[in-house]
């Protein structure tokens, strides 16, 4: 039979599993949190995608095109 202290520790383990760092400030927040209580930044997949830098994607695309051209021309 588990003691009250053991069940309290189990609850803490579950809470930690449901937390993740805020992408803006790095403070731990619950997964369901929509807005970080520490920095006020919105936390959702769309806002993370919107913050991605377009030059990174363009550079990756250019490299892929170059690799395809090299493969087609037999270099």
Buried (B, 14 or more C-beta within 10 A) or exposed (E): EEEEEEEEEEEEEEEEEEEEEBBBEEEEBEEEBEBBEEBEBBBEEEBEEEEEEEEEEEEEEEEEEEEEEEEEEEE
